[in-house]
């Protein structure tokens, strides 16, 4: 993951919180708007299927085309 990817994913997490899951794409947009998320977060969430259900931010992130962070040992 690039630094920009980490920043974008963190921004999504910061505006959705932990209590929202599971949530539909529509619900995620509502939460983002309620928390005054930046336009780029709202725009990304609007690209999700509105009726699809997501169990966590990782599912949202990968659906948006984000890469999964690889841990190094």
PDB file of N, CA, C, O and CB in Angstrom:
ATOM      1  N   UNK A   1       0.833  -1.184   0.000  1.00  0.00           N
ATOM      2  CA  UNK A   1       0.000   0.000   0.000  1.00  0.00           C
ATOM      3  C   UNK A   1       0.877   1.247   0.000  1.00  0.00           C
ATOM      4  O   UNK A   1       1.902   1.311   0.679  1.00  0.00           O
ATOM      5  CB  UNK A   1      -0.947  -0.002   1.211  1.00  0.00           C
ATOM      6  N   UNK A   2       0.454   2.217  -0.765  1.00  0.00           N
ATOM      7  CA  UNK A   2       1.182   3.476  -0.783  1.00  0.00           C
ATOM      8  C   UNK A   2       0.752   4.333   0.410  1.00  0.00           C
ATOM      9  O   UNK A   2      -0.239   4.037   1.078  1.00  0.00           O
ATOM     10  CB  UNK A   2       0.945   4.229  -2.117  1.00  0.00           C
ATOM     11  N   UNK A   3       1.511   5.393   0.662  1.00  0.00           N
ATOM     12  CA  UNK A   3       1.145   6.303   1.748  1.00  0.00           C
ATOM     13  C   UNK A   3      -0.216   6.949   1.469  1.00  0.00           C
ATOM     14  O   UNK A   3      -1.004   7.171   2.388  1.00  0.00           O
ATOM     15  CB  UNK A   3       2.229   7.392   1.932  1.00  0.00           C
ATOM     16  N   UNK A   4      -0.483   7.247   0.195  1.00  0.00           N
ATOM     17  CA  UNK A   4      -1.772   7.836  -0.176  1.00  0.00           C
ATOM     18  C   UNK A   4      -2.910   6.859   0.109  1.00  0.00           C
ATOM     19  O   UNK A   4      -3.969   7.265   0.585  1.00  0.00           O
ATOM     20  CB  UNK A   4      -1.776   8.240  -1.666  1.00  0.00           C
ATOM     21  N   UNK A   5      -2.699   5.575  -0.178  1.00  0.00           N
ATOM     22  CA  UNK A   5      -3.714   4.562   0.114  1.00  0.00           C
ATOM     23  C   UNK A   5      -4.003   4.496   1.613  1.00  0.00           C
ATOM     24  O   UNK A   5      -5.161   4.445   2.028  1.00  0.00           O
ATOM     25  CB  UNK A   5      -3.260   3.184  -0.398  1.00  0.00           C
ATOM     26  N   UNK A   6      -2.947   4.499   2.413  1.00  0.00           N
ATOM     27  CA  UNK A   6      -3.108   4.441   3.868  1.00  0.00           C
ATOM     28  C   UNK A   6      -3.891   5.661   4.350  1.00  0.00           C
ATOM     29  O   UNK A   6      -4.773   5.546   5.201  1.00  0.00           O
ATOM     30  CB  UNK A   6      -1.725   4.368   4.575  1.00  0.00           C
ATOM     31  N   UNK A   7      -3.563   6.825   3.799  1.00  0.00           N
ATOM     32  CA  UNK A   7      -4.256   8.052   4.182  1.00  0.00           C
ATOM     33  C   UNK A   7      -5.731   8.007   3.780  1.00  0.00           C
ATOM     34  O   UNK A   7      -6.597   8.386   4.567  1.00  0.00           O
ATOM     35  CB  UNK A   7      -3.575   9.264   3.545  1.00  0.00           C
ATOM     36  N   UNK A   8      -6.019   7.552   2.568  1.00  0.00           N
ATOM     37  CA  UNK A   8      -7.399   7.476   2.094  1.00  0.00           C
ATOM     38  C   UNK A   8      -8.213   6.499   2.938  1.00  0.00           C
ATOM     39  O   UNK A   8      -9.347   6.794   3.317  1.00  0.00           O
ATOM     40  CB  UNK A   8      -7.435   7.056   0.619  1.00  0.00           C
ATOM     41  N   UNK A   9      -7.629   5.334   3.230  1.00  0.00           N
ATOM     42  CA  UNK A   9      -8.345   4.345   4.049  1.00  0.00           C
ATOM     43  C   UNK A   9      -8.573   4.881   5.457  1.00  0.00           C
ATOM     44  O   UNK A   9      -9.648   4.690   6.024  1.00  0.00           O
ATOM     45  CB  UNK A   9      -7.562   3.016   4.109  1.00  0.00           C
ATOM     46  N   UNK A  10      -7.586   5.540   6.017  1.00  0.00           N
ATOM     47  CA  UNK A  10      -7.716   6.112   7.361  1.00  0.00           C
ATOM     48  C   UNK A  10      -8.794   7.182   7.411  1.00  0.00           C
ATOM     49  O   UNK A  10      -9.518   7.301   8.400  1.00  0.00           O
ATOM     50  CB  UNK A  10      -6.386   6.699   7.819  1.00  0.00           C
ATOM     51  N   UNK A  11      -8.897   7.956   6.342  1.00  0.00           N
ATOM     52  CA  UNK A  11      -9.915   8.994   6.261  1.00  0.00           C
ATOM     53  C   UNK A  11     -11.313   8.379   6.254  1.00  0.00           C
ATOM     54  O   UNK A  11     -12.229   8.893   6.897  1.00  0.00           O
ATOM     55  CB  UNK A  11      -9.703   9.854   5.009  1.00  0.00           C
ATOM     56  N   UNK A  12     -11.469   7.285   5.528  1.00  0.00           N
ATOM     57  CA  UNK A  12     -12.753   6.588   5.500  1.00  0.00           C
ATOM     58  C   UNK A  12     -13.092   6.069   6.897  1.00  0.00           C
ATOM     59  O   UNK A  12     -14.212   6.248   7.377  1.00  0.00           O
ATOM     60  CB  UNK A  12     -12.723   5.421   4.479  1.00  0.00           C
ATOM     61  N   UNK A  13     -12.128   5.432   7.540  1.00  0.00           N
ATOM     62  CA  UNK A  13     -12.335   4.892   8.888  1.00  0.00           C
ATOM     63  C   UNK A  13     -12.714   6.003   9.864  1.00  0.00           C
ATOM     64  O   UNK A  13     -13.618   5.834  10.682  1.00  0.00           O
ATOM     65  CB  UNK A  13     -11.068   4.165   9.380  1.00  0.00           C
ATOM     66  N   UNK A  14     -12.023   7.137   9.775  1.00  0.00           N
ATOM     67  CA  UNK A  14     -12.258   8.246  10.706  1.00  0.00           C
ATOM     68  C   UNK A  14     -13.686   8.776  10.617  1.00  0.00           C
ATOM     69  O   UNK A  14     -14.235   9.242  11.615  1.00  0.00           O
ATOM     70  CB  UNK A  14     -11.275   9.375  10.432  1.00  0.00           C
ATOM     71  N   UNK A  15     -14.283   8.710   9.447  1.00  0.00           N
ATOM     72  CA  UNK A  15     -15.617   9.277   9.286  1.00  0.00           C
ATOM     73  C   UNK A  15     -16.735   8.251   9.405  1.00  0.00           C
ATOM     74  O   UNK A  15     -17.900   8.627   9.532  1.00  0.00           O
ATOM     75  CB  UNK A  15     -15.713   9.955   7.963  1.00  0.00           C
ATOM     76  N   UNK A  16     -16.406   6.978   9.368  1.00  0.00           N
ATOM     77  CA  UNK A  16     -17.444   5.957   9.512  1.00  0.00           C
ATOM     78  C   UNK A  16     -17.523   5.400  10.928  1.00  0.00           C
ATOM     79  O   UNK A  16     -18.604   5.027  11.384  1.00  0.00           O
ATOM     80  CB  UNK A  16     -17.195   4.828   8.540  1.00  0.00           C
ATOM     81  N   UNK A  17     -16.412   5.341  11.616  1.00  0.00           N
ATOM     82  CA  UNK A  17     -16.406   4.829  12.979  1.00  0.00           C
ATOM     83  C   UNK A  17     -16.518   3.319  13.037  1.00  0.00           C
ATOM     84  O   UNK A  17     -16.505   2.638  12.011  1.00  0.00           O
ATOM     85  CB  UNK A  17     -17.523   5.444  13.760  1.00  0.00           C
ATOM     86  N   UNK A  18     -16.625   2.814  14.238  1.00  0.00           N
ATOM     87  CA  UNK A  18     -16.656   1.366  14.467  1.00  0.00           C
ATOM     88  C   UNK A  18     -18.063   0.833  14.687  1.00  0.00           C
ATOM     89  O   UNK A  18     -18.306  -0.362  14.514  1.00  0.00           O
ATOM     90  CB  UNK A  18     -15.798   1.016  15.654  1.00  0.00           C
ATOM     91  N   UNK A  19     -18.995   1.707  15.067  1.00  0.00           N
ATOM     92  CA  UNK A  19     -20.328   1.223  15.424  1.00  0.00           C
ATOM     93  C   UNK A  19     -21.259   1.026  14.245  1.00  0.00           C
ATOM     94  O   UNK A  19     -22.362   0.509  14.421  1.00  0.00           O
ATOM     95  CB  UNK A  19     -20.955   2.162  16.373  1.00  0.00           C
ATOM     96  N   UNK A  20     -20.856   1.417  13.063  1.00  0.00           N
ATOM     97  CA  UNK A  20     -21.737   1.395  11.897  1.00  0.00           C
ATOM     98  C   UNK A  20     -21.922  -0.004  11.285  1.00  0.00           C
ATOM     99  O   UNK A  20     -22.900  -0.242  10.577  1.00  0.00           O
ATOM    100  CB  UNK A  20     -21.196   2.327  10.850  1.00  0.00           C
ATOM    101  N   UNK A  21     -21.016  -0.899  11.545  1.00  0.00           N
ATOM    102  CA  UNK A  21     -20.989  -2.200  10.852  1.00  0.00           C
ATOM    103  C   UNK A  21     -21.945  -3.206  11.461  1.00  0.00           C
ATOM    104  O   UNK A  21     -22.135  -3.221  12.677  1.00  0.00           O
ATOM    105  CB  UNK A  21     -19.590  -2.771  10.869  1.00  0.00           C
ATOM    106  N   UNK A  22     -22.547  -4.044  10.638  1.00  0.00           N
ATOM    107  CA  UNK A  22     -22.588  -4.046   9.178  1.00  0.00           C
ATOM    108  C   UNK A  22     -23.473  -2.903   8.675  1.00  0.00           C
ATOM    109  O   UNK A  22     -24.362  -2.434   9.386  1.00  0.00           O
ATOM    110  CB  UNK A  22     -23.106  -5.405   8.648  1.00  0.00           C
ATOM    111  N   UNK A  23     -23.217  -2.464   7.449  1.00  0.00           N
ATOM    112  CA  UNK A  23     -23.967  -1.349   6.879  1.00  0.00           C
ATOM    113  C   UNK A  23     -24.052  -1.479   5.365  1.00  0.00           C
ATOM    114  O   UNK A  23     -23.175  -2.058   4.724  1.00  0.00           O
ATOM    115  CB  UNK A  23     -23.321  -0.012   7.263  1.00  0.00           C
ATOM    116  N   UNK A  24     -25.111  -0.934   4.815  1.00  0.00           N
ATOM    117  CA  UNK A  24     -25.242  -0.908   3.356  1.00  0.00           C
ATOM    118  C   UNK A  24     -24.473   0.296   2.811  1.00  0.00           C
ATOM    119  O   UNK A  24     -24.091   1.197   3.558  1.00  0.00           O
ATOM    120  CB  UNK A  24     -26.747  -0.849   2.925  1.00  0.00           C
ATOM    121  N   UNK A  25     -24.260   0.291   1.518  1.00  0.00           N
ATOM    122  CA  UNK A  25     -23.610   1.432   0.882  1.00  0.00           C
ATOM    123  C   UNK A  25     -24.355   2.721   1.161  1.00  0.00           C
ATOM    124  O   UNK A  25     -23.742   3.761   1.403  1.00  0.00           O
ATOM    125  CB  UNK A  25     -23.500   1.211  -0.613  1.00  0.00           C
ATOM    126  N   UNK A  26     -25.666   2.655   1.126  1.00  0.00           N
ATOM    127  CA  UNK A  26     -26.509   3.831   1.401  1.00  0.00           C
ATOM    128  C   UNK A  26     -26.295   4.330   2.828  1.00  0.00           C
ATOM    129  O   UNK A  26     -26.170   5.534   3.054  1.00  0.00           O
ATOM    130  CB  UNK A  26     -28.002   3.495   1.177  1.00  0.00           C
ATOM    131  N   UNK A  27     -26.251   3.414   3.782  1.00  0.00           N
ATOM    132  CA  UNK A  27     -26.040   3.802   5.180  1.00  0.00           C
ATOM    133  C   UNK A  27     -24.662   4.428   5.380  1.00  0.00           C
ATOM    134  O   UNK A  27     -24.509   5.369   6.158  1.00  0.00           O
ATOM    135  CB  UNK A  27     -26.200   2.586   6.100  1.00  0.00           C
ATOM    136  N   UNK A  28     -23.672   3.906   4.683  1.00  0.00           N
ATOM    137  CA  UNK A  28     -22.324   4.454   4.806  1.00  0.00           C
ATOM    138  C   UNK A  28     -22.270   5.894   4.303  1.00  0.00           C
ATOM    139  O   UNK A  28     -21.596   6.737   4.895  1.00  0.00           O
ATOM    140  CB  UNK A  28     -21.324   3.588   4.034  1.00  0.00           C
ATOM    141  N   UNK A  29     -22.972   6.171   3.223  1.00  0.00           N
ATOM    142  CA  UNK A  29     -23.037   7.544   2.713  1.00  0.00           C
ATOM    143  C   UNK A  29     -23.710   8.448   3.740  1.00  0.00           C
ATOM    144  O   UNK A  29     -23.236   9.556   3.992  1.00  0.00           O
ATOM    145  CB  UNK A  29     -23.802   7.596   1.364  1.00  0.00           C
ATOM    146  N   UNK A  30     -24.803   7.989   4.331  1.00  0.00           N
ATOM    147  CA  UNK A  30     -25.511   8.785   5.342  1.00  0.00           C
ATOM    148  C   UNK A  30     -24.603   9.113   6.521  1.00  0.00           C
ATOM    149  O   UNK A  30     -24.593  10.244   7.005  1.00  0.00           O
ATOM    150  CB  UNK A  30     -26.756   8.038   5.835  1.00  0.00           C
ATOM    151  N   UNK A  31     -23.840   8.122   6.984  1.00  0.00           N
ATOM    152  CA  UNK A  31     -22.922   8.347   8.104  1.00  0.00           C
ATOM    153  C   UNK A  31     -21.824   9.327   7.696  1.00  0.00           C
ATOM    154  O   UNK A  31     -21.484  10.231   8.459  1.00  0.00           O
ATOM    155  CB  UNK A  31     -22.301   7.010   8.582  1.00  0.00           C
ATOM    156  N   UNK A  32     -21.275   9.154   6.511  1.00  0.00           N
ATOM    157  CA  UNK A  32     -20.221  10.056   6.041  1.00  0.00           C
ATOM    158  C   UNK A  32     -20.722  11.494   5.956  1.00  0.00           C
ATOM    159  O   UNK A  32     -20.014  12.423   6.344  1.00  0.00           O
ATOM    160  CB  UNK A  32     -19.700   9.601   4.674  1.00  0.00           C
ATOM    161  N   UNK A  33     -21.930  11.679   5.454  1.00  0.00           N
ATOM    162  CA  UNK A  33     -22.499  13.027   5.374  1.00  0.00           C
ATOM    163  C   UNK A  33     -22.743  13.600   6.767  1.00  0.00           C
ATOM    164  O   UNK A  33     -22.502  14.784   7.002  1.00  0.00           O
ATOM    165  CB  UNK A  33     -23.812  13.009   4.574  1.00  0.00           C
ATOM    166  N   UNK A  34     -23.218  12.772   7.684  1.00  0.00           N
ATOM    167  CA  UNK A  34     -23.490  13.224   9.050  1.00  0.00           C
ATOM    168  C   UNK A  34     -22.215  13.623   9.785  1.00  0.00           C
ATOM    169  O   UNK A  34     -22.242  14.494  10.654  1.00  0.00           O
ATOM    170  CB  UNK A  34     -24.210  12.135   9.828  1.00  0.00           C
ATOM    171  N   UNK A  35     -21.107  12.988   9.438  1.00  0.00           N
ATOM    172  CA  UNK A  35     -19.834  13.310  10.098  1.00  0.00           C
ATOM    173  C   UNK A  35     -19.026  14.335   9.308  1.00  0.00           C
ATOM    174  O   UNK A  35     -17.857  14.589   9.601  1.00  0.00           O
ATOM    175  CB  UNK A  35     -19.007  12.042  10.293  1.00  0.00           C
ATOM    176  N   UNK A  36     -19.676  14.917   8.297  1.00  0.00           N
ATOM    177  CA  UNK A  36     -19.050  15.947   7.468  1.00  0.00           C
ATOM    178  C   UNK A  36     -17.743  15.471   6.838  1.00  0.00           C
ATOM    179  O   UNK A  36     -16.736  16.178   6.834  1.00  0.00           O
ATOM    180  CB  UNK A  36     -18.794  17.190   8.295  1.00  0.00           C
ATOM    181  N   UNK A  37     -17.794  14.252   6.309  1.00  0.00           N
ATOM    182  CA  UNK A  37     -16.631  13.679   5.622  1.00  0.00           C
ATOM    183  C   UNK A  37     -16.294  14.529   4.393  1.00  0.00           C
ATOM    184  O   UNK A  37     -17.182  15.136   3.795  1.00  0.00           O
ATOM    185  CB  UNK A  37     -16.904  12.196   5.208  1.00  0.00           C
ATOM    186  N   UNK A  38     -15.023  14.570   4.023  1.00  0.00           N
ATOM    187  CA  UNK A  38     -14.633  15.322   2.824  1.00  0.00           C
ATOM    188  C   UNK A  38     -15.293  14.749   1.569  1.00  0.00           C
ATOM    189  O   UNK A  38     -15.689  13.584   1.531  1.00  0.00           O
ATOM    190  CB  UNK A  38     -13.106  15.313   2.661  1.00  0.00           C
ATOM    191  N   UNK A  39     -15.400  15.593   0.553  1.00  0.00           N
ATOM    192  CA  UNK A  39     -16.038  15.189  -0.697  1.00  0.00           C
ATOM    193  C   UNK A  39     -15.440  13.922  -1.287  1.00  0.00           C
ATOM    194  O   UNK A  39     -16.168  13.102  -1.848  1.00  0.00           O
ATOM    195  CB  UNK A  39     -15.940  16.299  -1.699  1.00  0.00           C
ATOM    196  N   UNK A  40     -14.120  13.745  -1.172  1.00  0.00           N
ATOM    197  CA  UNK A  40     -13.524  12.559  -1.790  1.00  0.00           C
ATOM    198  C   UNK A  40     -13.966  11.276  -1.091  1.00  0.00           C
ATOM    199  O   UNK A  40     -14.051  10.229  -1.734  1.00  0.00           O
ATOM    200  CB  UNK A  40     -12.002  12.662  -1.769  1.00  0.00           C
ATOM    201  N   UNK A  41     -14.248  11.334   0.209  1.00  0.00           N
ATOM    202  CA  UNK A  41     -14.755  10.162   0.926  1.00  0.00           C
ATOM    203  C   UNK A  41     -16.191   9.877   0.493  1.00  0.00           C
ATOM    204  O   UNK A  41     -16.530   8.738   0.173  1.00  0.00           O
ATOM    205  CB  UNK A  41     -14.681  10.378   2.465  1.00  0.00           C
ATOM    206  N   UNK A  42     -17.027  10.901   0.482  1.00  0.00           N
ATOM    207  CA  UNK A  42     -18.428  10.731   0.090  1.00  0.00           C
ATOM    208  C   UNK A  42     -18.509  10.244  -1.350  1.00  0.00           C
ATOM    209  O   UNK A  42     -19.298   9.352  -1.663  1.00  0.00           O
ATOM    210  CB  UNK A  42     -19.212  12.054   0.256  1.00  0.00           C
ATOM    211  N   UNK A  43     -17.706  10.820  -2.215  1.00  0.00           N
ATOM    212  CA  UNK A  43     -17.703  10.422  -3.625  1.00  0.00           C
ATOM    213  C   UNK A  43     -17.317   8.955  -3.777  1.00  0.00           C
ATOM    214  O   UNK A  43     -17.937   8.226  -4.552  1.00  0.00           O
ATOM    215  CB  UNK A  43     -16.741  11.306  -4.431  1.00  0.00           C
ATOM    216  N   UNK A  44     -16.305   8.523  -3.047  1.00  0.00           N
ATOM    217  CA  UNK A  44     -15.883   7.116  -3.112  1.00  0.00           C
ATOM    218  C   UNK A  44     -17.008   6.205  -2.634  1.00  0.00           C
ATOM    219  O   UNK A  44     -17.285   5.181  -3.258  1.00  0.00           O
ATOM    220  CB  UNK A  44     -14.609   6.884  -2.262  1.00  0.00           C
ATOM    221  N   UNK A  45     -17.651   6.569  -1.539  1.00  0.00           N
ATOM    222  CA  UNK A  45     -18.735   5.742  -1.003  1.00  0.00           C
ATOM    223  C   UNK A  45     -19.935   5.699  -1.953  1.00  0.00           C
ATOM    224  O   UNK A  45     -20.651   4.699  -2.008  1.00  0.00           O
ATOM    225  CB  UNK A  45     -19.173   6.269   0.366  1.00  0.00           C
ATOM    226  N   UNK A  46     -20.148   6.768  -2.689  1.00  0.00           N
ATOM    227  CA  UNK A  46     -21.260   6.792  -3.647  1.00  0.00           C
ATOM    228  C   UNK A  46     -21.033   5.827  -4.808  1.00  0.00           C
ATOM    229  O   UNK A  46     -21.974   5.493  -5.528  1.00  0.00           O
ATOM    230  CB  UNK A  46     -21.460   8.205  -4.186  1.00  0.00           C
ATOM    231  N   UNK A  47     -19.807   5.384  -4.993  1.00  0.00           N
ATOM    232  CA  UNK A  47     -19.537   4.416  -6.056  1.00  0.00           C
ATOM    233  C   UNK A  47     -19.869   2.985  -5.637  1.00  0.00           C
ATOM    234  O   UNK A  47     -19.856   2.071  -6.462  1.00  0.00           O
ATOM    235  CB  UNK A  47     -18.082   4.500  -6.474  1.00  0.00           C
ATOM    236  N   UNK A  48     -20.165   2.797  -4.352  1.00  0.00           N
ATOM    237  CA  UNK A  48     -20.556   1.475  -3.855  1.00  0.00           C
ATOM    238  C   UNK A  48     -22.005   1.182  -4.239  1.00  0.00           C
ATOM    239  O   UNK A  48     -22.807   2.099  -4.414  1.00  0.00           O
ATOM    240  CB  UNK A  48     -20.376   1.390  -2.315  1.00  0.00           C
ATOM    241  N   UNK A  49     -22.331  -0.102  -4.369  1.00  0.00           N
ATOM    242  CA  UNK A  49     -23.725  -0.510  -4.580  1.00  0.00           C
ATOM    243  C   UNK A  49     -24.522  -0.074  -3.363  1.00  0.00           C
ATOM    244  O   UNK A  49     -24.170  -0.455  -2.247  1.00  0.00           O
ATOM    245  CB  UNK A  49     -23.850  -2.065  -4.814  1.00  0.00           C
ATOM    246  N   UNK A  50     -25.574   0.704  -3.528  1.00  0.00           N
ATOM    247  CA  UNK A  50     -26.313   1.223  -2.375  1.00  0.00           C
ATOM    248  C   UNK A  50     -26.935   0.154  -1.483  1.00  0.00           C
ATOM    249  O   UNK A  50     -27.056   0.355  -0.275  1.00  0.00           O
ATOM    250  CB  UNK A  50     -27.384   2.130  -2.852  1.00  0.00           C
ATOM    251  N   UNK A  51     -27.332  -0.980  -2.060  1.00  0.00           N
ATOM    252  CA  UNK A  51     -27.982  -2.019  -1.264  1.00  0.00           C
ATOM    253  C   UNK A  51     -27.038  -3.137  -0.823  1.00  0.00           C
ATOM    254  O   UNK A  51     -27.455  -4.058  -0.121  1.00  0.00           O
ATOM    255  CB  UNK A  51     -29.113  -2.610  -2.044  1.00  0.00           C
ATOM    256  N   UNK A  52     -25.775  -3.062  -1.229  1.00  0.00           N
ATOM    257  CA  UNK A  52     -24.797  -4.073  -0.801  1.00  0.00           C
ATOM    258  C   UNK A  52     -24.483  -3.862   0.675  1.00  0.00           C
ATOM    259  O   UNK A  52     -24.423  -2.725   1.145  1.00  0.00           O
ATOM    260  CB  UNK A  52     -23.489  -3.999  -1.661  1.00  0.00           C
ATOM    261  N   UNK A  53     -24.284  -4.945   1.398  1.00  0.00           N
ATOM    262  CA  UNK A  53     -23.955  -4.858   2.816  1.00  0.00           C
ATOM    263  C   UNK A  53     -22.477  -5.142   3.009  1.00  0.00           C
ATOM    264  O   UNK A  53     -21.927  -6.086   2.441  1.00  0.00           O
ATOM    265  CB  UNK A  53     -24.812  -5.839   3.647  1.00  0.00           C
ATOM    266  N   UNK A  54     -21.847  -4.307   3.822  1.00  0.00           N
ATOM    267  CA  UNK A  54     -20.420  -4.427   4.111  1.00  0.00           C
ATOM    268  C   UNK A  54     -20.244  -4.695   5.603  1.00  0.00           C
ATOM    269  O   UNK A  54     -20.871  -4.042   6.437  1.00  0.00           O
ATOM    270  CB  UNK A  54     -19.645  -3.141   3.680  1.00  0.00           C
ATOM    271  N   UNK A  55     -19.394  -5.653   5.927  1.00  0.00           N
ATOM    272  CA  UNK A  55     -19.191  -6.041   7.320  1.00  0.00           C
ATOM    273  C   UNK A  55     -18.138  -5.235   8.041  1.00  0.00           C
ATOM    274  O   UNK A  55     -18.115  -5.190   9.271  1.00  0.00           O
ATOM    275  CB  UNK A  55     -18.827  -7.466   7.388  1.00  0.00           C
ATOM    276  N   UNK A  56     -17.256  -4.589   7.273  1.00  0.00           N
ATOM    277  CA  UNK A  56     -16.184  -3.809   7.888  1.00  0.00           C
ATOM    278  C   UNK A  56     -15.534  -2.896   6.845  1.00  0.00           C
ATOM    279  O   UNK A  56     -15.843  -2.969   5.655  1.00  0.00           O
ATOM    280  CB  UNK A  56     -15.125  -4.744   8.526  1.00  0.00           C
ATOM    281  N   UNK A  57     -14.649  -2.054   7.307  1.00  0.00           N
ATOM    282  CA  UNK A  57     -14.011  -1.100   6.407  1.00  0.00           C
ATOM    283  C   UNK A  57     -13.115  -1.799   5.385  1.00  0.00           C
ATOM    284  O   UNK A  57     -12.936  -1.295   4.276  1.00  0.00           O
ATOM    285  CB  UNK A  57     -13.199  -0.091   7.207  1.00  0.00           C
ATOM    286  N   UNK A  58     -12.562  -2.930   5.740  1.00  0.00           N
ATOM    287  CA  UNK A  58     -11.712  -3.664   4.791  1.00  0.00           C
ATOM    288  C   UNK A  58     -12.516  -4.090   3.567  1.00  0.00           C
ATOM    289  O   UNK A  58     -12.020  -4.017   2.443  1.00  0.00           O
ATOM    290  CB  UNK A  58     -11.084  -4.902   5.469  1.00  0.00           C
ATOM    291  N   UNK A  59     -13.742  -4.531   3.777  1.00  0.00           N
ATOM    292  CA  UNK A  59     -14.598  -4.904   2.646  1.00  0.00           C
ATOM    293  C   UNK A  59     -14.903  -3.690   1.772  1.00  0.00           C
ATOM    294  O   UNK A  59     -14.911  -3.787   0.545  1.00  0.00           O
ATOM    295  CB  UNK A  59     -15.909  -5.537   3.147  1.00  0.00           C
ATOM    296  N   UNK A  60     -15.150  -2.565   2.400  1.00  0.00           N
ATOM    297  CA  UNK A  60     -15.380  -1.334   1.640  1.00  0.00           C
ATOM    298  C   UNK A  60     -14.129  -0.973   0.851  1.00  0.00           C
ATOM    299  O   UNK A  60     -14.197  -0.684  -0.344  1.00  0.00           O
ATOM    300  CB  UNK A  60     -15.781  -0.169   2.581  1.00  0.00           C
ATOM    301  N   UNK A  61     -13.001  -0.994   1.524  1.00  0.00           N
ATOM    302  CA  UNK A  61     -11.735  -0.609   0.901  1.00  0.00           C
ATOM    303  C   UNK A  61     -11.410  -1.472  -0.315  1.00  0.00           C
ATOM    304  O   UNK A  61     -11.037  -0.940  -1.360  1.00  0.00           O
ATOM    305  CB  UNK A  61     -10.606  -0.702   1.913  1.00  0.00           C
ATOM    306  N   UNK A  62     -11.542  -2.769  -0.201  1.00  0.00           N
ATOM    307  CA  UNK A  62     -11.228  -3.633  -1.332  1.00  0.00           C
ATOM    308  C   UNK A  62     -12.264  -3.476  -2.449  1.00  0.00           C
ATOM    309  O   UNK A  62     -11.914  -3.570  -3.625  1.00  0.00           O
ATOM    310  CB  UNK A  62     -11.156  -5.096  -0.879  1.00  0.00           C
ATOM    311  N   UNK A  63     -13.522  -3.239  -2.103  1.00  0.00           N
ATOM    312  CA  UNK A  63     -14.539  -2.997  -3.120  1.00  0.00           C
ATOM    313  C   UNK A  63     -14.235  -1.712  -3.888  1.00  0.00           C
ATOM    314  O   UNK A  63     -14.514  -1.618  -5.084  1.00  0.00           O
ATOM    315  CB  UNK A  63     -15.935  -2.918  -2.477  1.00  0.00           C
ATOM    316  N   UNK A  64     -13.670  -0.738  -3.207  1.00  0.00           N
ATOM    317  CA  UNK A  64     -13.279   0.511  -3.857  1.00  0.00           C
ATOM    318  C   UNK A  64     -11.998   0.361  -4.677  1.00  0.00           C
ATOM    319  O   UNK A  64     -11.559   1.308  -5.329  1.00  0.00           O
ATOM    320  CB  UNK A  64     -13.097   1.599  -2.818  1.00  0.00           C
ATOM    321  N   UNK A  65     -11.401  -0.830  -4.641  1.00  0.00           N
ATOM    322  CA  UNK A  65     -10.192  -1.078  -5.430  1.00  0.00           C
ATOM    323  C   UNK A  65      -8.909  -0.905  -4.657  1.00  0.00           C
ATOM    324  O   UNK A  65      -7.820  -0.967  -5.227  1.00  0.00           O
ATOM    325  CB  UNK A  65     -10.168  -0.176  -6.603  1.00  0.00           C
ATOM    326  N   UNK A  66      -9.031  -0.687  -3.355  1.00  0.00           N
ATOM    327  CA  UNK A  66      -7.841  -0.529  -2.522  1.00  0.00           C
ATOM    328  C   UNK A  66      -7.143  -1.857  -2.303  1.00  0.00           C
ATOM    329  O   UNK A  66      -7.766  -2.919  -2.293  1.00  0.00           O
ATOM    330  CB  UNK A  66      -8.207   0.092  -1.183  1.00  0.00           C
ATOM    331  N   UNK A  67      -5.849  -1.769  -2.130  1.00  0.00           N
ATOM    332  CA  UNK A  67      -5.059  -2.972  -1.893  1.00  0.00           C
ATOM    333  C   UNK A  67      -5.023  -3.306  -0.416  1.00  0.00           C
ATOM    334  O   UNK A  67      -5.174  -2.436   0.442  1.00  0.00           O
ATOM    335  CB  UNK A  67      -3.640  -2.799  -2.428  1.00  0.00           C
ATOM    336  N   UNK A  68      -4.821  -4.577  -0.139  1.00  0.00           N
ATOM    337  CA  UNK A  68      -4.731  -5.049   1.238  1.00  0.00           C
ATOM    338  C   UNK A  68      -3.288  -4.880   1.699  1.00  0.00           C
ATOM    339  O   UNK A  68      -2.338  -5.227   0.998  1.00  0.00           O
ATOM    340  CB  UNK A  68      -5.197  -6.543   1.366  1.00  0.00           C
ATOM    341  N   UNK A  69      -3.165  -4.336   2.900  1.00  0.00           N
ATOM    342  CA  UNK A  69      -1.845  -4.104   3.471  1.00  0.00           C
ATOM    343  C   UNK A  69      -1.194  -5.448   3.816  1.00  0.00           C
ATOM    344  O   UNK A  69      -1.812  -6.303   4.451  1.00  0.00           O
ATOM    345  CB  UNK A  69      -1.940  -3.196   4.730  1.00  0.00           C
ATOM    346  N   UNK A  70       0.025  -5.616   3.400  1.00  0.00           N
ATOM    347  CA  UNK A  70       0.770  -6.842   3.671  1.00  0.00           C
ATOM    348  C   UNK A  70       1.672  -6.612   4.877  1.00  0.00           C
ATOM    349  O   UNK A  70       2.472  -5.677   4.897  1.00  0.00           O
ATOM    350  CB  UNK A  70       1.602  -7.282   2.428  1.00  0.00           C
ATOM    351  N   UNK A  71       1.539  -7.463   5.870  1.00  0.00           N
ATOM    352  CA  UNK A  71       2.394  -7.350   7.057  1.00  0.00           C
ATOM    353  C   UNK A  71       3.729  -8.011   6.777  1.00  0.00           C
ATOM    354  O   UNK A  71       3.799  -9.075   6.162  1.00  0.00           O
ATOM    355  CB  UNK A  71       1.719  -7.992   8.299  1.00  0.00           C
ATOM    356  N   UNK A  72       4.774  -7.372   7.233  1.00  0.00           N
ATOM    357  CA  UNK A  72       6.118  -7.919   7.064  1.00  0.00           C
ATOM    358  C   UNK A  72       6.610  -8.443   8.383  1.00  0.00           C
ATOM    359  O   UNK A  72       6.440  -7.815   9.428  1.00  0.00           O
ATOM    360  CB  UNK A  72       7.087  -6.866   6.507  1.00  0.00           C
ATOM    361  N   UNK A  73       7.224  -9.605   8.322  1.00  0.00           N
ATOM    362  CA  UNK A  73       7.736 -10.220   9.557  1.00  0.00           C
ATOM    363  C   UNK A  73       9.227 -10.108   9.618  1.00  0.00           C
ATOM    364  O   UNK A  73       9.842 -10.567  10.581  1.00  0.00           O
ATOM    365  CB  UNK A  73       7.323 -11.686   9.658  1.00  0.00           C
TER     366      UNK A  73
END
